Amino acid sequence: MAVDRAGEVALPTDYAALLTDLKARIRSAQTQAALSVNRELVLLYWQIGQTILQKQREEGWGAKVIEQLSRDLRAEFPDMKGFSPRNLGYMRKFAETWTDSDFVQQVAAKLPWFHNCTLLDKLKDPSEREWYARATIQNGWSRNVLIHQIDSRLIDRQGQAASNFDRALPAPQSELARQLLKDPYDFDFLTLHDEALERDLEKGLLNHLRDFMLELGVGFAFVGSQYHLEVGGEDFYLDLLFYHLKLRCYVVVELKIGEFKPEYVGKMNFYLSAADDLLRHEQDGPSIGLLLCRTQNRVIAEYALRGVDKPLGVSTYQLAESLPAELKGSLPSVQELEQEMERMGSGQNGE
C-alpha cells in the first residue's frame, strides 16, 4: 500500500464511496437487529399474556398470583425490565385483544411494546386499533405522534377532503391523493386573533413548520413560501409549495382565513397550470392543489370542483382556542380590570 511523504496512507480513489456504502450497510444491520429484538420481545410478551389468560380462566389466578409471578421473574432475570405486575397486566390484555397469531406476528410485533400499550389504553374499538397500528408502521410514528393522531381522530379525518381526484387523476394515483388530504386539518399548535389575515396564518404555520409538516403527513417536502412564478410578464406568488415524494408531484397550498368561495377554484386552477408548465419535470405527475379554508359549505365546494380538470382538494382547518371555553365566562373583562385597578389606586392614595 502506498504511503505519502507525511506518512499517511494513500487511499484508493474509490475509498470514500466504499466507506459510505459500508456505513449504510452497518446502520441497516443495526436497524434490522433492533427490529428483530423488538419483534421477539413483543412475541414473548404475547405468549406470557396467553399463559396468564389461560391460567386465570382455568385456575382462577388472581392479583396475588400475578404479583408473586412478577417477583419471581424479576429475581430470575434481574437485567430484564418489563416484569412488573402492571406490565404483566398489559401482556394479559395484549393477548386478550389480539387473538390472531398471524396479525401479532405481521403487524403488532413490528411496533415497539409501548406503542402497543398505547393502542390498548386509548382505543376500545378493535378496527380502530388495527387501523392505527398499520398507520404507525406505514408512517413510522413515534409514541407521542401516535397519541396525537389518536387524540385528533385522524381516522375520521383522513381522506375526507372534497376533491375531484377521481376525475382528474388516473388510478391508483387518485386514491393515493385522496388519502393524502384530510378534513379538517388540526392546527392545535396555532392560535390566531379574530382579525388575522392570510399572511398571519401563513407566518404562524411557517413558525411551526415541524408541527405543520407532521399534520400534513409523511411524504411532503417543503419547497418554499410565497413561491414566485412569472406568467405572461406578470408576477404571481404561491402561498406554500411542497413536493410529495410518493406521488412524485408538486402540491400547491393556498391559505384562506375565511369561508370557502367558488372563485378560489379558478385561481388555484390557474396556479396549477402555471406550476405544471414552469416547475413540473417529465417524470413528475400532475401538480395537485389544496385550498385550506377556515370553513366550507361541502355542497358548494363540490359544485365548484365540477368540470375542473386540474386535481384539486378543498379542506378546512381547526385552530387552538385562545382560551378554554369553560374559562371564558369566568375571567374578568377589560372594564372590570380597569375598575379594580382604579379602586386599588384609590385605596393606596387614601392610606
JOSULHU-V42716 format. One record per backbone hydrogen bond with DSSP energy under -0.5 kcal/mol. CO is the residue of the C=O (numbers start at 1). NH is the residue of the N-H. Records with the same first field share a line. If there is no record, write none. Layout:
CO = NH, NH
//
This chain:
2 = 10
4 = 7
8 = 4
9 = 11
12 = 15
14 = 18
15 = 19
16 = 20
17 = 21
18 = 22
19 = 23
20 = 24
21 = 25
22 = 26
23 = 27
24 = 28
25 = 29
26 = 30
27 = 31
28 = 32
29 = 33
30 = 34
31 = 35
32 = 36
33 = 37
34 = 38
35 = 39
36 = 40
37 = 41
38 = 42
39 = 43
40 = 44
41 = 45
42 = 46
43 = 47
44 = 48
45 = 49
46 = 50
47 = 51
48 = 52
49 = 53
50 = 54
51 = 55
52 = 56
53 = 57
54 = 58
55 = 59, 60, 61
56 = 60
62 = 66
63 = 67
64 = 68
65 = 69
66 = 70
67 = 71
68 = 72
69 = 73
70 = 74
71 = 75
72 = 76
73 = 77
77 = 80
79 = 81
84 = 88
85 = 89
86 = 90
87 = 91
88 = 92
89 = 93
90 = 94
91 = 95
92 = 96
93 = 97
94 = 98
97 = 99
99 = 101
100 = 104
101 = 105
102 = 106
103 = 107, 108
104 = 109
107 = 110
108 = 111
112 = 115, 116
113 = 117
114 = 118
115 = 119
116 = 120
117 = 121
118 = 122
119 = 123
125 = 129
126 = 130
127 = 131
128 = 132
129 = 133
130 = 134
131 = 135
132 = 136
133 = 137
134 = 138
135 = 139
136 = 140, 141
142 = 146
143 = 147
144 = 148
145 = 149
146 = 150
147 = 151
148 = 152
149 = 154
150 = 153
153 = 156, 157
154 = 157, 158
157 = 160, 183
162 = 314
164 = 167, 168
165 = 169
170 = 174
172 = 176
173 = 177
174 = 178
175 = 179
176 = 180
177 = 181
178 = 181
181 = 159
185 = 187, 318
187 = 190, 320
190 = 320
193 = 196
197 = 200, 201
198 = 202
199 = 203
200 = 204
201 = 205
202 = 206
203 = 207
204 = 208
206 = 209
208 = 212
209 = 213
210 = 214
211 = 215
212 = 216
213 = 217
217 = 220
219 = 245
221 = 243
224 = 241
227 = 238
229 = 231, 236
231 = 234
234 = 231
236 = 229
238 = 226, 227
239 = 226
240 = 253
241 = 223, 224
242 = 251
243 = 221, 245
244 = 248, 249
248 = 285
249 = 244
250 = 288
251 = 242, 253
252 = 254, 290
253 = 240
254 = 292
258 = 294, 295
261 = 264
262 = 265, 266
263 = 267
264 = 268
265 = 269
266 = 270
267 = 271
268 = 272
269 = 273
270 = 274
271 = 275
272 = 276
273 = 277
274 = 278
275 = 279, 280
281 = 284
288 = 252
289 = 313
290 = 254, 292
291 = 293, 315
292 = 256
293 = 317
295 = 260
296 = 298
297 = 301
298 = 302
299 = 303
300 = 304
301 = 305
302 = 306
303 = 306
305 = 308
311 = 289
312 = 164
313 = 291
314 = 162
315 = 293
316 = 185
318 = 187
324 = 327, 328
325 = 329
327 = 330, 331
333 = 337
334 = 338
335 = 339
336 = 340
337 = 341
338 = 342
339 = 343
340 = 344
341 = 345
342 = 346
343 = 347
344 = 348
345 = 349
346 = 350
348 = 351
//
